Amino acid sequence: RGSSDLEIDIEQIRVSENAFCAGKSIEESGLRQKFGVILLAIMRAGGTMEFNPSGKAPIEAGNVLIAMGERPMLKRMEEEVED
C-alpha cells in the first residue's frame, strides 16, 4: 500500500476530420481498449455535453472527447485523434 506511481490526468481532445475514430461509435473506435482511457464525456458541436456516453454514442469530427487516464496514454491518444 502507499503512494501510487500512476499519473492520472483528464484531457480534452478534439476529434480531427481524418481521425481514425471520426464517424464511428465509441465501441467501434476501440478508444477505451487501445489507450486504456475512461471517456467521461463528449462535447458536441454547439456545446452540448454528453456525460458518461454509452458505447453506442457516435464520435464526430469536431467533437471534444473528455478522457481520463494515464498521461502517456492520453498523449498518444491526442496525437492520433487530433492530427
Backbone as XML, in Angstrom:
<?xml version="1.0"?>
<chain id="A" units="angstrom">
  <residue number="1" name="ARG">
    <atom name="N" x="0.837" y="-1.201" z="0.000"/>
    <atom name="CA" x="0.000" y="0.000" z="0.000"/>
    <atom name="C" x="0.866" y="1.243" z="0.000"/>
  </residue>
  <residue number="2" name="GLY">
    <atom name="N" x="0.246" y="2.387" z="-0.022"/>
    <atom name="CA" x="1.025" y="3.620" z="-0.025"/>
    <atom name="C" x="0.816" y="4.377" z="-1.312"/>
  </residue>
  <residue number="3" name="SER">
    <atom name="N" x="1.784" y="5.206" z="-1.638"/>
    <atom name="CA" x="1.615" y="6.077" z="-2.809"/>
    <atom name="C" x="1.726" y="5.278" z="-4.097"/>
  </residue>
  <residue number="4" name="SER">
    <atom name="N" x="0.976" y="5.695" z="-5.052"/>
    <atom name="CA" x="0.951" y="5.029" z="-6.355"/>
    <atom name="C" x="1.771" y="5.837" z="-7.357"/>
  </residue>
  <residue number="5" name="ASP">
    <atom name="N" x="2.380" y="5.145" z="-8.302"/>
    <atom name="CA" x="3.169" y="5.831" z="-9.331"/>
    <atom name="C" x="2.303" y="6.269" z="-10.504"/>
  </residue>
  <residue number="6" name="LEU">
    <atom name="N" x="1.041" y="5.914" z="-10.481"/>
    <atom name="CA" x="0.163" y="6.251" z="-11.594"/>
    <atom name="C" x="-0.049" y="7.751" z="-11.678"/>
  </residue>
  <residue number="7" name="GLU">
    <atom name="N" x="0.160" y="8.277" z="-12.870"/>
    <atom name="CA" x="-0.089" y="9.700" z="-13.116"/>
    <atom name="C" x="-1.384" y="9.788" z="-13.908"/>
  </residue>
  <residue number="8" name="ILE">
    <atom name="N" x="-2.470" y="10.049" z="-13.204"/>
    <atom name="CA" x="-3.783" y="10.107" z="-13.842"/>
    <atom name="C" x="-4.099" y="11.567" z="-14.177"/>
  </residue>
  <residue number="9" name="ASP">
    <atom name="N" x="-4.630" y="11.756" z="-15.358"/>
    <atom name="CA" x="-4.960" y="13.094" z="-15.826"/>
    <atom name="C" x="-6.302" y="13.075" z="-16.532"/>
  </residue>
  <residue number="10" name="ILE">
    <atom name="N" x="-6.868" y="14.265" z="-16.717"/>
    <atom name="CA" x="-8.072" y="14.423" z="-17.538"/>
    <atom name="C" x="-7.704" y="15.367" z="-18.664"/>
  </residue>
  <residue number="11" name="GLU">
    <atom name="N" x="-8.030" y="14.968" z="-19.871"/>
    <atom name="CA" x="-7.623" y="15.726" z="-21.053"/>
    <atom name="C" x="-8.835" y="15.970" z="-21.946"/>
  </residue>
  <residue number="12" name="GLN">
    <atom name="N" x="-8.830" y="17.127" z="-22.615"/>
    <atom name="CA" x="-9.845" y="17.415" z="-23.641"/>
    <atom name="C" x="-9.170" y="17.243" z="-24.988"/>
  </residue>
  <residue number="13" name="ILE">
    <atom name="N" x="-9.712" y="16.359" z="-25.802"/>
    <atom name="CA" x="-9.091" y="16.030" z="-27.087"/>
    <atom name="C" x="-10.094" y="16.265" z="-28.209"/>
  </residue>
  <residue number="14" name="ARG">
    <atom name="N" x="-9.734" y="17.177" z="-29.117"/>
    <atom name="CA" x="-10.620" y="17.496" z="-30.250"/>
    <atom name="C" x="-10.431" y="16.459" z="-31.357"/>
  </residue>
  <residue number="15" name="VAL">
    <atom name="N" x="-11.548" y="15.958" z="-31.876"/>
    <atom name="CA" x="-11.514" y="14.942" z="-32.934"/>
    <atom name="C" x="-11.340" y="15.633" z="-34.285"/>
  </residue>
  <residue number="16" name="SER">
    <atom name="N" x="-10.241" y="15.321" z="-34.987"/>
    <atom name="CA" x="-9.990" y="15.938" z="-36.300"/>
    <atom name="C" x="-10.810" y="15.238" z="-37.380"/>
  </residue>
  <residue number="17" name="GLU">
    <atom name="N" x="-10.889" y="15.875" z="-38.544"/>
    <atom name="CA" x="-11.631" y="15.342" z="-39.696"/>
    <atom name="C" x="-11.164" y="13.940" z="-40.076"/>
  </residue>
  <residue number="18" name="ASN">
    <atom name="N" x="-9.846" y="13.727" z="-40.040"/>
    <atom name="CA" x="-9.305" y="12.444" z="-40.517"/>
    <atom name="C" x="-8.896" y="11.508" z="-39.381"/>
  </residue>
  <residue number="19" name="ALA">
    <atom name="N" x="-9.422" y="11.757" z="-38.181"/>
    <atom name="CA" x="-9.132" y="10.865" z="-37.059"/>
    <atom name="C" x="-9.732" y="9.489" z="-37.335"/>
  </residue>
  <residue number="20" name="PHE">
    <atom name="N" x="-9.020" y="8.441" z="-36.915"/>
    <atom name="CA" x="-9.492" y="7.071" z="-37.167"/>
    <atom name="C" x="-10.843" y="6.799" z="-36.499"/>
  </residue>
  <residue number="21" name="CYS">
    <atom name="N" x="-11.183" y="7.566" z="-35.465"/>
    <atom name="CA" x="-12.419" y="7.306" z="-34.723"/>
    <atom name="C" x="-13.596" y="8.152" z="-35.211"/>
  </residue>
  <residue number="22" name="ALA">
    <atom name="N" x="-13.340" y="9.147" z="-36.073"/>
    <atom name="CA" x="-14.420" y="10.017" z="-36.553"/>
    <atom name="C" x="-15.417" y="9.197" z="-37.366"/>
  </residue>
  <residue number="23" name="GLY">
    <atom name="N" x="-16.704" y="9.370" z="-37.063"/>
    <atom name="CA" x="-17.752" y="8.657" z="-37.789"/>
    <atom name="C" x="-18.020" y="7.261" z="-37.239"/>
  </residue>
  <residue number="24" name="LYS">
    <atom name="N" x="-17.374" y="6.896" z="-36.139"/>
    <atom name="CA" x="-17.613" y="5.588" z="-35.520"/>
    <atom name="C" x="-18.243" y="5.794" z="-34.153"/>
  </residue>
  <residue number="25" name="SER">
    <atom name="N" x="-18.831" y="4.727" z="-33.631"/>
    <atom name="CA" x="-19.310" y="4.790" z="-32.246"/>
    <atom name="C" x="-18.099" y="4.592" z="-31.330"/>
  </residue>
  <residue number="26" name="ILE">
    <atom name="N" x="-18.264" y="4.891" z="-30.057"/>
    <atom name="CA" x="-17.170" y="4.697" z="-29.098"/>
    <atom name="C" x="-16.708" y="3.240" z="-29.145"/>
  </residue>
  <residue number="27" name="GLU">
    <atom name="N" x="-17.685" y="2.328" z="-29.154"/>
    <atom name="CA" x="-17.385" y="0.892" z="-29.193"/>
    <atom name="C" x="-16.561" y="0.538" z="-30.434"/>
  </residue>
  <residue number="28" name="GLU">
    <atom name="N" x="-17.037" y="0.965" z="-31.604"/>
    <atom name="CA" x="-16.347" y="0.656" z="-32.870"/>
    <atom name="C" x="-14.942" y="1.241" z="-32.913"/>
  </residue>
  <residue number="29" name="SER">
    <atom name="N" x="-14.758" y="2.394" z="-32.294"/>
    <atom name="CA" x="-13.464" y="3.068" z="-32.350"/>
    <atom name="C" x="-12.392" y="2.334" z="-31.547"/>
  </residue>
  <residue number="30" name="GLY">
    <atom name="N" x="-12.806" y="1.612" z="-30.508"/>
    <atom name="CA" x="-11.861" y="0.898" z="-29.661"/>
    <atom name="C" x="-10.976" y="1.813" z="-28.817"/>
  </residue>
  <residue number="31" name="LEU">
    <atom name="N" x="-11.377" y="3.070" z="-28.649"/>
    <atom name="CA" x="-10.567" y="4.042" z="-27.889"/>
    <atom name="C" x="-10.260" y="3.566" z="-26.480"/>
  </residue>
  <residue number="32" name="ARG">
    <atom name="N" x="-11.283" y="3.043" z="-25.819"/>
    <atom name="CA" x="-11.111" y="2.625" z="-24.416"/>
    <atom name="C" x="-10.058" y="1.531" z="-24.302"/>
  </residue>
  <residue number="33" name="GLN">
    <atom name="N" x="-10.123" y="0.548" z="-25.214"/>
    <atom name="CA" x="-9.180" y="-0.564" z="-25.167"/>
    <atom name="C" x="-7.789" y="-0.133" z="-25.627"/>
  </residue>
  <residue number="34" name="LYS">
    <atom name="N" x="-7.746" y="0.614" z="-26.717"/>
    <atom name="CA" x="-6.466" y="0.991" z="-27.318"/>
    <atom name="C" x="-5.604" y="1.856" z="-26.400"/>
  </residue>
  <residue number="35" name="PHE">
    <atom name="N" x="-6.247" y="2.780" z="-25.696"/>
    <atom name="CA" x="-5.498" y="3.726" z="-24.876"/>
    <atom name="C" x="-5.727" y="3.543" z="-23.375"/>
  </residue>
  <residue number="36" name="GLY">
    <atom name="N" x="-6.605" y="2.619" z="-22.996"/>
    <atom name="CA" x="-6.876" y="2.373" z="-21.589"/>
    <atom name="C" x="-7.463" y="3.570" z="-20.868"/>
  </residue>
  <residue number="37" name="VAL">
    <atom name="N" x="-8.284" y="4.340" z="-21.587"/>
    <atom name="CA" x="-8.852" y="5.558" z="-21.003"/>
    <atom name="C" x="-10.316" y="5.356" z="-20.627"/>
  </residue>
  <residue number="38" name="ILE">
    <atom name="N" x="-10.799" y="6.242" z="-19.788"/>
    <atom name="CA" x="-12.220" y="6.307" z="-19.459"/>
    <atom name="C" x="-12.751" y="7.563" z="-20.139"/>
  </residue>
  <residue number="39" name="LEU">
    <atom name="N" x="-13.757" y="7.398" z="-20.986"/>
    <atom name="CA" x="-14.367" y="8.569" z="-21.628"/>
    <atom name="C" x="-15.438" y="9.116" z="-20.693"/>
  </residue>
  <residue number="40" name="LEU">
    <atom name="N" x="-15.175" y="10.292" z="-20.163"/>
    <atom name="CA" x="-16.084" y="10.910" z="-19.196"/>
    <atom name="C" x="-17.246" y="11.607" z="-19.895"/>
  </residue>
  <residue number="41" name="ALA">
    <atom name="N" x="-16.942" y="12.220" z="-21.037"/>
    <atom name="CA" x="-17.972" y="13.000" z="-21.731"/>
    <atom name="C" x="-17.542" y="13.289" z="-23.161"/>
  </residue>
  <residue number="42" name="ILE">
    <atom name="N" x="-18.534" y="13.654" z="-23.973"/>
    <atom name="CA" x="-18.292" y="14.148" z="-25.332"/>
    <atom name="C" x="-18.958" y="15.507" z="-25.423"/>
  </residue>
  <residue number="43" name="MET">
    <atom name="N" x="-18.172" y="16.521" z="-25.825"/>
    <atom name="CA" x="-18.766" y="17.832" z="-26.068"/>
    <atom name="C" x="-19.086" y="17.892" z="-27.559"/>
  </residue>
  <residue number="44" name="ARG">
    <atom name="N" x="-20.353" y="18.048" z="-27.839"/>
    <atom name="CA" x="-20.833" y="18.090" z="-29.221"/>
    <atom name="C" x="-20.692" y="19.497" z="-29.794"/>
  </residue>
  <residue number="45" name="ALA">
    <atom name="N" x="-20.772" y="19.578" z="-31.112"/>
    <atom name="CA" x="-20.811" y="20.884" z="-31.776"/>
    <atom name="C" x="-21.990" y="21.643" z="-31.177"/>
  </residue>
  <residue number="46" name="GLY">
    <atom name="N" x="-21.806" y="22.915" z="-30.895"/>
    <atom name="CA" x="-22.872" y="23.679" z="-30.262"/>
    <atom name="C" x="-22.751" y="23.682" z="-28.749"/>
  </residue>
  <residue number="47" name="GLY">
    <atom name="N" x="-21.805" y="22.883" z="-28.231"/>
    <atom name="CA" x="-21.506" y="22.955" z="-26.808"/>
    <atom name="C" x="-22.286" y="22.029" z="-25.889"/>
  </residue>
  <residue number="48" name="THR">
    <atom name="N" x="-23.200" y="21.206" z="-26.440"/>
    <atom name="CA" x="-23.926" y="20.294" z="-25.549"/>
    <atom name="C" x="-22.982" y="19.181" z="-25.083"/>
  </residue>
  <residue number="49" name="MET">
    <atom name="N" x="-23.119" y="18.817" z="-23.813"/>
    <atom name="CA" x="-22.261" y="17.800" z="-23.218"/>
    <atom name="C" x="-23.032" y="16.503" z="-23.050"/>
  </residue>
  <residue number="50" name="GLU">
    <atom name="N" x="-22.403" y="15.415" z="-23.431"/>
    <atom name="CA" x="-22.981" y="14.088" z="-23.206"/>
    <atom name="C" x="-22.082" y="13.400" z="-22.186"/>
  </residue>
  <residue number="51" name="PHE">
    <atom name="N" x="-22.544" y="13.342" z="-20.938"/>
    <atom name="CA" x="-21.739" y="12.757" z="-19.871"/>
    <atom name="C" x="-21.891" y="11.240" z="-19.852"/>
  </residue>
  <residue number="52" name="ASN">
    <atom name="N" x="-20.818" y="10.556" z="-19.457"/>
    <atom name="CA" x="-20.800" y="9.102" z="-19.367"/>
    <atom name="C" x="-21.441" y="8.462" z="-20.600"/>
  </residue>
  <residue number="53" name="PRO">
    <atom name="N" x="-20.902" y="8.762" z="-21.793"/>
    <atom name="CA" x="-21.531" y="8.276" z="-23.026"/>
    <atom name="C" x="-21.478" y="6.748" z="-23.124"/>
  </residue>
  <residue number="54" name="SER">
    <atom name="N" x="-22.523" y="6.178" z="-23.708"/>
    <atom name="CA" x="-22.560" y="4.722" z="-23.888"/>
    <atom name="C" x="-21.658" y="4.336" z="-25.050"/>
  </residue>
  <residue number="55" name="GLY">
    <atom name="N" x="-21.380" y="3.065" z="-25.181"/>
    <atom name="CA" x="-20.548" y="2.556" z="-26.267"/>
    <atom name="C" x="-21.138" y="2.844" z="-27.643"/>
  </residue>
  <residue number="56" name="LYS">
    <atom name="N" x="-22.449" y="3.055" z="-27.678"/>
    <atom name="CA" x="-23.125" y="3.307" z="-28.958"/>
    <atom name="C" x="-23.065" y="4.776" z="-29.366"/>
  </residue>
  <residue number="57" name="ALA">
    <atom name="N" x="-22.594" y="5.642" z="-28.478"/>
    <atom name="CA" x="-22.538" y="7.080" z="-28.778"/>
    <atom name="C" x="-21.590" y="7.328" z="-29.952"/>
  </residue>
  <residue number="58" name="PRO">
    <atom name="N" x="-22.045" y="8.117" z="-30.935"/>
    <atom name="CA" x="-21.188" y="8.400" z="-32.089"/>
    <atom name="C" x="-20.115" y="9.442" z="-31.770"/>
  </residue>
  <residue number="59" name="ILE">
    <atom name="N" x="-18.963" y="9.274" z="-32.411"/>
    <atom name="CA" x="-17.884" y="10.260" z="-32.312"/>
    <atom name="C" x="-17.813" y="10.947" z="-33.667"/>
  </residue>
  <residue number="60" name="GLU">
    <atom name="N" x="-17.923" y="12.269" z="-33.671"/>
    <atom name="CA" x="-17.895" y="13.004" z="-34.930"/>
    <atom name="C" x="-16.737" y="13.993" z="-34.933"/>
  </residue>
  <residue number="61" name="ALA">
    <atom name="N" x="-16.234" y="14.282" z="-36.129"/>
    <atom name="CA" x="-15.181" y="15.293" z="-36.269"/>
    <atom name="C" x="-15.678" y="16.590" z="-35.648"/>
  </residue>
  <residue number="62" name="GLY">
    <atom name="N" x="-14.817" y="17.259" z="-34.895"/>
    <atom name="CA" x="-15.191" y="18.497" z="-34.234"/>
    <atom name="C" x="-15.649" y="18.303" z="-32.800"/>
  </residue>
  <residue number="63" name="ASN">
    <atom name="N" x="-16.014" y="17.063" z="-32.444"/>
    <atom name="CA" x="-16.366" y="16.776" z="-31.052"/>
    <atom name="C" x="-15.115" y="16.897" z="-30.192"/>
  </residue>
  <residue number="64" name="VAL">
    <atom name="N" x="-15.321" y="17.157" z="-28.921"/>
    <atom name="CA" x="-14.214" y="17.156" z="-27.961"/>
    <atom name="C" x="-14.460" y="16.000" z="-26.996"/>
  </residue>
  <residue number="65" name="LEU">
    <atom name="N" x="-13.504" y="15.078" z="-26.944"/>
    <atom name="CA" x="-13.599" y="13.940" z="-26.032"/>
    <atom name="C" x="-12.944" y="14.327" z="-24.716"/>
  </residue>
  <residue number="66" name="ILE">
    <atom name="N" x="-13.634" y="14.112" z="-23.628"/>
    <atom name="CA" x="-13.058" y="14.368" z="-22.314"/>
    <atom name="C" x="-12.737" y="12.999" z="-21.734"/>
  </residue>
  <residue number="67" name="ALA">
    <atom name="N" x="-11.431" y="12.733" z="-21.640"/>
    <atom name="CA" x="-10.965" y="11.403" z="-21.278"/>
    <atom name="C" x="-10.078" y="11.460" z="-20.044"/>
  </residue>
  <residue number="68" name="MET">
    <atom name="N" x="-10.156" y="10.405" z="-19.237"/>
    <atom name="CA" x="-9.316" y="10.290" z="-18.059"/>
    <atom name="C" x="-8.453" y="9.045" z="-18.217"/>
  </residue>
  <residue number="69" name="GLY">
    <atom name="N" x="-7.173" y="9.186" z="-17.882"/>
    <atom name="CA" x="-6.284" y="8.043" z="-17.981"/>
    <atom name="C" x="-4.869" y="8.428" z="-17.613"/>
  </residue>
  <residue number="70" name="GLU">
    <atom name="N" x="-3.948" y="7.520" z="-17.893"/>
    <atom name="CA" x="-2.545" y="7.785" z="-17.609"/>
    <atom name="C" x="-1.996" y="8.772" z="-18.626"/>
  </residue>
  <residue number="71" name="ARG">
    <atom name="N" x="-1.172" y="9.702" z="-18.146"/>
    <atom name="CA" x="-0.638" y="10.774" z="-19.002"/>
    <atom name="C" x="-0.057" y="10.285" z="-20.327"/>
  </residue>
  <residue number="72" name="PRO">
    <atom name="N" x="0.847" y="9.279" z="-20.314"/>
    <atom name="CA" x="1.448" y="8.858" z="-21.595"/>
    <atom name="C" x="0.409" y="8.355" z="-22.595"/>
  </residue>
  <residue number="73" name="MET">
    <atom name="N" x="-0.631" y="7.660" z="-22.087"/>
    <atom name="CA" x="-1.665" y="7.131" z="-22.976"/>
    <atom name="C" x="-2.545" y="8.260" z="-23.517"/>
  </residue>
  <residue number="74" name="LEU">
    <atom name="N" x="-2.839" y="9.240" z="-22.678"/>
    <atom name="CA" x="-3.618" y="10.394" z="-23.139"/>
    <atom name="C" x="-2.845" y="11.147" z="-24.218"/>
  </residue>
  <residue number="75" name="LYS">
    <atom name="N" x="-1.533" y="11.251" z="-24.034"/>
    <atom name="CA" x="-0.670" y="11.928" z="-25.006"/>
    <atom name="C" x="-0.751" y="11.199" z="-26.357"/>
  </residue>
  <residue number="76" name="ARG">
    <atom name="N" x="-0.636" y="9.871" z="-26.312"/>
    <atom name="CA" x="-0.723" y="9.071" z="-27.548"/>
    <atom name="C" x="-2.091" y="9.234" z="-28.210"/>
  </residue>
  <residue number="77" name="MET">
    <atom name="N" x="-3.133" y="9.218" z="-27.390"/>
    <atom name="CA" x="-4.485" y="9.378" z="-27.922"/>
    <atom name="C" x="-4.628" y="10.733" z="-28.603"/>
  </residue>
  <residue number="78" name="GLU">
    <atom name="N" x="-4.094" y="11.765" z="-27.945"/>
    <atom name="CA" x="-4.137" y="13.113" z="-28.500"/>
    <atom name="C" x="-3.446" y="13.160" z="-29.873"/>
  </residue>
  <residue number="79" name="GLU">
    <atom name="N" x="-2.276" y="12.544" z="-29.970"/>
    <atom name="CA" x="-1.528" y="12.545" z="-31.229"/>
    <atom name="C" x="-2.300" y="11.855" z="-32.339"/>
  </residue>
  <residue number="80" name="GLU">
    <atom name="N" x="-2.999" y="10.776" z="-32.006"/>
    <atom name="CA" x="-3.709" y="10.003" z="-33.034"/>
    <atom name="C" x="-5.071" y="10.568" z="-33.390"/>
  </residue>
  <residue number="81" name="VAL">
    <atom name="N" x="-5.693" y="11.295" z="-32.468"/>
    <atom name="CA" x="-7.062" y="11.771" z="-32.687"/>
    <atom name="C" x="-7.105" y="13.219" z="-33.177"/>
  </residue>
  <residue number="82" name="GLU">
    <atom name="N" x="-6.130" y="14.029" z="-32.743"/>
    <atom name="CA" x="-6.159" y="15.453" z="-33.121"/>
    <atom name="C" x="-5.492" y="15.730" z="-34.457"/>
  </residue>
  <residue number="83" name="ASP">
    <atom name="N" x="-4.618" y="14.872" z="-34.925"/>
    <atom name="CA" x="-3.868" y="15.145" z="-36.174"/>
    <atom name="C" x="-4.704" y="14.987" z="-37.420"/>
  </residue>
</chain>
